[in-house]
Amino acid sequence: MDLTSAQPFWPLQDGLPAVFPSLKSDLNCEVLVLGGGITGAFIAHQLAGEGLNVVLLDKRDIGRGSTAASTALLEYEIDVPLTDLAKMIGQRDAEDAYRICRDSIGKIENIVRELGDSCGFRRKKSVYLASRKRDAALLQEECAARKKAGIAVEYLDERTLSSMFSFQRPAALLSPDAAEVDPYRLTHQLLAGASKRGLRVFERTEVVKHHAGQTGTASETERGFKVKAGHVVFATGYESVEFLPRCAVSLKSTFALVSRPLSSFDGWWEQCLIWETARPYLYLRTTPDGRAIVGGEDIPFRNPAHRDRRLPRKTGKLATCFRDMFPKIDLEVGYSWAGTFADTKDGLAYIGSVPEFPRYLFALGFGGNGITYGAVAAEIIRDQILQRPNAAARLFRFDR
């Protein structure tokens, strides 16, 4: 299935960082990772760093699935507010989930530093806007809940917001713990680093048959080649759901545009990340070369053709929203695209194994936190394969 349409910005900006061969022989390894997007790259990087013999396969070109369409706002906030999440899974678990996501941003920063390439990573502040007056009280409650959990956050009233931005909103939450990154470049840099430690990467190689025994697995490609492994890690997003009927997700199409370079950001305080309480929500960020990225206008996914037909109209709506918020910024659309993603009722990823497939591990970072969940999944998957304890694993298990 086509996960993106039109022209996602990152591959156009970065060109072709690397070309990998297709698999043309049988292989043996300790761990086979399926999926060469950002999540698979985080996992392969972690496992290769432990000295494991790892092979990664992707049926597309590396990074050209959902990763290419990501707007890559790195925020710890789960799509479900902490106050609501606590009602779903309990106060302690909800607070732990928020803190784990917050801490993952720092871990990504450390990984980027070790790679020696910034990959467009920049620490940013995030502003979560109240879309309606009645949302202001909800944000006050959310602010108190986060502070109780030890998370730094500040409540901003309407007057304060009007001094920071060129638009009016009833209230907002200001979070210092956020960042932005180029996900396509980071994916390639992670795999380049892991390849120096023995990782073998093959693209345009689709696995069509799976077999798991007591002591190992065998995966067969469309060309008939087999990869035998101790474990298989599925980092293939919602395309893994065929194995997991218990994995309750809903598919959405989201739309995004990136501007041509802007001469100023008048009315945009500190070029912070911006999103809002409305569902679906608008989300905005900037790039190191002075562009604006605007995303949102999500709709239920039907099929790629249905999604793609709506791209021109959705692009126009996103541009109009931006111009209403920032009338002094002369936005000219450079590129626009659409992508498909999945989300869960509690906003949490699914990470780990299931009883019927004990040698298969899944890293399904659904929702708006796909990149941060990818970093979390890499540690959980690593520890499960190496039989180490991991306190975070219980929060993302399939039987929660």
N, C-alpha and C positions, 0 to 999 in steps of 0.2 A: 504494500500500500504506500502511496505517496504521503509522506508526513508533512511536507511543506509545498508551497506553491510560489510562483513568481521568483523574486530575487532576494533571498535572505542576505543581509548585509555582510556578515562576517566572512564567508568564503570569497566574496568580491573584494573585500579589503585586504585579506591575507593571501590571496592567491592560492597556490597549491604547495603547502609547506613540505609535503612528502607524498610519495607514491609507493604503495605497497603491492606486492604480487598477489595473485590469486593462488589458492592452495592447489597444488598439482601432484601431491603424493600423500601417502598415509603418514600419520605422525603419532607419537606417544608423548604424553606430558602428565604432570601432576594435576594441573588445573586448566580447563578450557573455559575461557571467557567469551560469551556470545554477546556482541554489541560493542561497536567502536565509537560510541558517543562519549560524552563527558563522564557518565557513571562508569562505563566499562573501562575508561582510561584511568580513573581514580583507583578502581579495583586492581587492574593489572599493575599499576605503579606500586601499590601497596604490596601485592603478592610477590612481584619480582624483587622488591626491596628486602623481602624475607628470604631470598635465595631459592624460591620455588621455581620449578620448571613450568612456565606459563605460555599458553598459546591463546591468541585473541583472533576471532573471526568476525567479520561484518559482511552482510549481504550487499551493502552499499559501499560507496567510498567512505573512508574514515571521516566521522564527524558530520556527515551530510544528512542525517536523520533529524530528529527533534533538536539536537544540539545546535544545528545551523540556524534554526528558527528562534532560539532562545534570546530573549532580551537581556538576560543575565543580570537582573537586579538581585544582589545577594542580601537577603533580609532574613533575620531569625524568625520573624513573625510567620506563624502558620496561617493558612487561609481561614481557619476557625479561630476566633479570638480566645485568649486564655480563659476568660470567664465562661465561655460556652464549652470549651474543651474540658474544663474541670467537671462540668455536669455530665459529660459523656464518659470520661475515663477515670475520674477522681482527681482531687486537688493535687496530690503528690505527683502522680504520673504526668499530669498536664504541665506542672511547673518544671519537672525534669525534661519534658520534651522541648519546652521553650528554651531552657538553658543549654541543652544539647545542640539545638540549632544555632543559638547565639555563639557558642564556643566553636562551632564548625567553621565560622567565618575566619576566626583567627588561625585555625588549622590550615585552611586554604591559603591564607596569607603566608604562612610558614613554608608550605609546599612550593608556592610560587617563588619565594625567595631562594629556596634551595635549587630550583630549576635554572636560575640565573637569567630568566626572561620575565619581565613584568606581566606579560600577557594582558596588558591593559588593566591590571588590577589596581584599583584605587579605593582607599577607605573613604566612605561617605556617611553623611547623616541621612536619616530617613524620616519623612513626614507623612503621617497617616491622617488623612483629612476626613472630617465629618461631612458627609455629603448632604445631610439634612439637619435641621435644628434639633430634632429629637435624638440624633446620634451623639450630640455633645454629652449628654448624661451617660450614655453607654461608654464613651471614651474616658470619662472620669472614673467610672467603675473599673474599666480595663487598666487604666493607669495605676490605680491602687493595687490591683491584683498583681501586676508586673513588679511593682516596687516590693510587695510582700515576698515575691519570689526571688528578690535580689537582682532584678534586672533594671538597669539604668533607663529611665524614661522621664519625660517632662510633659505636662499638660499645657497646651497653648490655647489661650482664649481668642475670641474673634479680633479683639483690638491688637493683640500681639501679632497675629497672623497678617493683618492688614499692613503692618509695618515691615513685614518680611517679603511679602509677595504682592503681585499686581492684581490678585483676585481676592474675593471675599469668601470665607468659609466660617461656619459657626465655631469650630474648634479643631484641634488636631493633637496628635501625640508625636513628640519629637524623640527619636531614638538615635543615640550616637553610634550604635553598633550595626553598621551596614557597609556594603561595598559594591563595586561593580567590576566586571571582568569581560574579556573577550573569550567566550567559551570555546570557540572553534580553535583558536590559537592555543589555549590552555590544553585542550584535548591532544593536539599534536605534540605539544611540548612534554606532556606526561608520558606519552607513548615513546617519544624519542629518548627520554631519560630511562624509561623501563627497558627499552631495547638494548641499552648499554649494559644492562644487568641480565640479559639473556632472553627477554621477551621476544616471541616471534609473532608478527602481525601479518594477517592476510585479509585483504578486502575483496569485494565482489565475489564472495564465497558464501553461499547460502546452505545452511544445514537443513536437511529435509527429513531425516530420520534420527530417532533417539532411542537408545537402549541403555538401561541401567541395571547392573547386576549387583551381587553382594559385595564384590571387591572393586568394582570400577564401572565406567561408562564407555559407550561407543557412540559416536556421532558421525553420521554420514552426510556428505555434501551432495549437491545436485549433480556433481560430476562423478559421484561414486567413490570419492576418497574418504577414508575413515580417520577420525581422531579418537584415540583411546586416552582416557583421563581418569584420574581418581575422583575428581569432582567437576561438575559443569556449573558455571555461574551464568545465569540469565540476566543480562543488563540490557534488555530489549524493550523496556517500557511496556505499554499496554499490549504489545504484540505477544507478550508472554501469557496473556490471560487464557489462551487456549489450553494451557496446562492447569490452570487454576480457576475452576468454576466458582470456588469459594471467594475469589478475589472480587469484591463488589466495587466496581468503578463506573463512572459515567464519563463518556467521551465528549470533549468540547473542542470547538475550533476557535482559535484566537487570531487576532489581526495586529499587525505592527507596521510602523513606518519609521524610516530614519531620514532626517533632513539633510540637505546640503550643509556644508559648514556655515555656522552662524557668526555674524559680526559682533553680537553681544548677547547677553542673557539677562537683559533688563527685566527686573521683576521676579527673577528666579533665585531665591536666597541660596547662596553657596552651591548652586547647581546640585542640590540634594536630590535623593530619590524621592519620588512622590507616588502615593497611591491613596485609595479612598475606601470608605465604608460601604459604598453602594456595591451591589452585586448584579451583573458583572462589574468589575471595577476598572477604572482607567489607571495606567501606570506609566511613569515617565522617568527618564534618566538622561545623562549626557555621555559623550565619548571623549577620549583624550584629544581628538583632533577637532573638537568644537562642534559636534553635531548633537541634535536632540533625537532621542528614541521615544516614541509614543506607542503604547500598546493597549489592547482591550477590545471592547465590542464583541465579547465572546458569545457564541451561539452553540446550541447542541449540535454535535457532529452527526451528519448523515452519511456523506461520502465525499471524496475529494472534489468531485465536479460541483456539487452543491456549495461546498466551501469556497471554491475558487471563483465561482460566478459572483460571489458577494464581495470579493476583494476591492474592486474599484469604489463601490459605495461605502464600504467600511473604512477605506483609506480616507475618503472625503470627510467622513464623520470624525475620525481621529484628528485630522488636520483642523477641522472647525473647533473641536474641543480645545485644542492647543491654543489656537488664536484667541478664543474667548478668555482663556486663562492668562495669556501673555500677549496682549495687544501690541506691545512695543517691540516684540521679537518678530522679525520678518522670516517666517518659516516657509521654505520651499522644499517640497517633498523630493528626496533623492531616490529612495527605493521603498518598496512596500512588499509585504509578503503575508502569508497565512500559515498557521501551523496547527497540528492536532495534538492534544494532550488529554490526559485522564486525571480525574481527581477522586478522592474518597470522602466519605461522609464526615470523618473526623479530621481530614486534612493531613493525616500521617501517612508516611510511606509504608510499603510492605517490604520487609527485609528478613531473609532467613530461609529456612527449609520447611517442608511440609511432610507429614508422615508417609504419604504415598510415594514420595520422591526423595528419599533420604540423602542421595548423592547429588541432588540438584539444589542449588542455592539461588535465591532470587533477590535482586536488588531493584525494586520498582519504586522509583522516587516520584510518585504521582503528586499532582497539585502544583502550586506556585513556587515550591522550594526544591525544584529538581536538582540544582547544582549543589546546594548545601546538603541535601539528602544523599547525593552521590558520595560526598566526602564522609558522611556518617556511615553509609553502607560499606564503604571500603574497609573501615575498621572492624565493623561487625562481621563481615564475610571473612576477613583475614583471621579474626580470632576464632570463628567457628571452624574453619579449616584446620587451624593449628591447635584446636581444642583448648583455647584459653577462655577464661570468663570475660564477659562484656556486659556491664550493667545496663547499657542502652538497649540491648537486644530485645528485652521483654516488651519494650514500648512499641516495637514495630513488627512483632510476631504476627503470623497470619491468623491465629486463633484468639486474638485479643477481643 
